[in-house]
């Protein structure tokens, strides 16, 4: 199978040198890529500004902003058999990005933030029969209910749900849900072990 994996954070630029981002290190996406390669799959990684290193053997396509990731998904999604959306895609972008560096002497500033496009929803609308989509949800309130709602709304096959505490760490307390129910119970695992569980799902689909 050709597995397309998104990994790492996005950046929303305020001015040429400052940006809003999140704590994602890309560790989860890299672990999934390594596990998929070990299982014999072909792997393309869409990689944000990560501190984790992509595994050897993966084709790596870099992105920085949500719009960069959107373009990369549009370019690579149709050719994949599996999409694993492990990237921490920012929910907001700066409405009016400054073209010159803001000076501290200018005093307090106010930023207007706009919602970013829903990239997962965009790709699931055009999925072809047989493509597998595995989503991720970082939820800290009623995680299973919120993740199941996202799973059904986005028409994904599986969703990996964990808490914000997983961001930038080597471990994750996570579960995996499908439309039929829970396929992996909640537990604290290394991201390497969780990645193996995710890749194992591919063997259950024809």
C-alpha positions in Angstrom: 0.0 0.0 0.0 1.0 3.6 -0.6 0.6 5.3 2.8 0.4 9.1 3.0 1.2 10.5 6.4 1.0 14.1 7.6 3.2 15.0 10.6 4.3 18.0 12.7 2.9 21.5 13.3 1.7 24.3 11.1 2.7 27.9 11.4 0.5 31.0 11.1 2.7 33.9 10.4 2.1 37.3 12.1 5.0 39.1 10.3 8.1 37.9 8.4 9.8 36.6 11.6 7.0 35.7 14.1 4.3 33.0 14.0 1.7 31.1 16.0 2.3 27.4 16.2 1.7 24.4 18.6 3.7 21.9 20.6 3.8 19.1 18.0 7.2 17.6 17.5 6.2 15.2 14.7 7.1 12.2 16.8 3.8 10.5 16.3 3.9 10.9 12.5 7.5 9.7 12.3 6.7 6.7 14.4 3.8 5.8 12.1 6.0 6.2 9.0 8.7 4.0 10.5 6.2 1.3 11.4 4.5 1.5 7.9 7.9 1.1 6.2 8.7 -1.9 8.5 5.4 -3.5 7.4 6.4 -3.2 3.7 4.4 -0.1 2.7 5.5 2.7 0.5 5.4 6.0 2.6 5.1 9.6 1.6 5.4 12.1 4.5 4.0 15.6 4.4 6.2 17.1 7.1 5.9 20.3 9.0 8.7 22.1 11.0 9.4 19.0 13.1 12.0 18.3 15.8 11.7 14.6 15.1 13.6 13.1 12.1 11.7 11.3 9.4 12.8 7.7 8.9 15.0 6.7 6.0 13.0 5.3 3.2 10.1 7.8 3.4 9.6 10.3 0.6 9.4 13.7 2.5 7.5 16.7 1.3 7.9 19.7 3.5 5.2 22.2 4.5 5.1 25.2 6.8 1.6 26.8 6.8 -1.9 25.3 6.6 -2.1 26.4 3.0 1.2 24.7 2.2 -0.2 21.5 3.6 -3.5 21.9 1.7 -1.5 22.1 -1.6 0.6 19.1 -0.7 -2.5 17.0 0.2 -4.2 18.1 -3.1 -1.1 16.9 -4.9 -0.6 13.6 -3.2 -4.0 12.3 -1.8 -5.4 10.8 -5.0 -2.3 8.5 -5.4 -2.4 7.1 -1.9 -4.2 4.0 -0.6 -4.1 5.3 3.0 -4.1 8.7 4.6 -3.0 9.1 8.2 -3.6 12.6 9.4 -1.2 12.8 12.3 -0.2 16.5 11.7 -1.3 19.1 14.3 -3.0 21.4 11.9 -3.6 24.9 13.3 -7.3 25.8 13.7 -6.7 29.5 13.2 -4.6 31.8 11.0 -3.8 35.5 11.2 -6.3 37.5 9.3 -3.9 40.3 8.3 -0.3 39.1 8.1 2.2 42.0 8.4 4.6 42.4 5.5 7.3 44.1 7.7 8.5 43.2 11.2 6.5 44.6 14.0 8.4 46.9 16.3 8.0 46.7 20.1 7.9 50.5 20.2 4.6 50.4 18.4 3.0 49.3 21.6 0.3 46.6 22.2 -1.2 45.0 19.1 -4.4 43.0 18.6 -4.4 40.0 16.3 -7.5 39.0 14.4 -7.6 35.2 13.9 -9.7 33.4 11.3 -10.6 29.7 11.2 -8.4 27.6 8.8 -10.0 25.4 6.2 -10.9 21.8 7.3 -8.3 19.9 5.3 -9.6 16.5 6.4 -13.2 17.3 5.3 -11.9 18.5 2.0 -10.0 15.3 1.2 -12.7 12.9 2.4 -15.2 14.6 0.0 -13.2 13.3 -2.9 -11.9 10.0 -1.6 -12.2 7.0 -4.0 -13.7 3.6 -3.0 -11.1 1.6 -1.0 -9.1 4.5 0.3 -8.5 4.3 4.1 -8.5 7.5 6.2 -7.2 7.6 9.8 -7.8 10.8 11.6 -6.4 12.1 14.9 -8.2 14.2 17.6 -6.6 16.0 20.5 -9.4 16.4 23.0 -9.5 17.2 26.7 -13.2 17.3 27.4 -15.4 14.2 26.8 -12.8 12.8 24.5 -14.6 9.8 23.2 -17.8 11.6 22.4 -16.0 14.5 20.7 -13.8 12.1 18.7 -16.7 10.0 17.6 -18.5 13.1 16.4 -15.5 14.1 14.4 -15.1 10.6 13.0 -18.6 10.5 11.7 -18.7 14.1 10.5 -15.4 13.7 8.5 -16.3 10.2 7.3 -13.0 8.8 8.4 -12.5 5.0 8.9 -10.7 5.3 12.3 -9.8 8.1 14.7 -6.9 8.1 17.2 -8.0 10.2 20.2 -5.6 11.5 22.8 -5.1 14.5 25.1 -3.1 17.7 24.8 -0.5 16.1 27.1 0.6 13.9 24.2 1.9 16.9 22.3 5.7 16.9 22.0 6.2 13.8 24.1 7.4 10.2 23.5 4.2 8.7 25.0 0.5 9.1 24.6 -2.6 8.0 26.5 -4.8 7.1 23.5 -7.6 5.0 22.1 -8.7 4.2 18.6 -12.3 4.4 17.5 -14.1 3.2 14.4 -17.8 3.8 13.4 -18.5 0.3 14.9 -16.9 1.0 18.3 -13.6 1.1 20.1 -10.9 -0.9 18.3 -8.1 -0.1 20.8 -8.7 0.6 24.5 -7.3 3.5 26.4 -3.8 3.0 27.7 -0.5 4.9 28.2 1.8 3.7 25.4 4.9 4.8 23.7 4.2 6.4 20.4 6.2 3.6 18.8 3.8 1.1 20.2 0.8 3.2 19.2 2.1 3.5 15.7 2.3 -0.3 15.4 -1.3 -0.5 16.5 -2.3 2.1 13.8 -0.4 0.4 11.0 -1.9 -3.0 12.1 -5.3 -1.6 11.2 -4.3 -1.6 7.5 -4.2 -5.4 7.6 -7.8 -5.6 8.7 -9.1 -3.8 5.6 -9.4 -5.4 2.1 
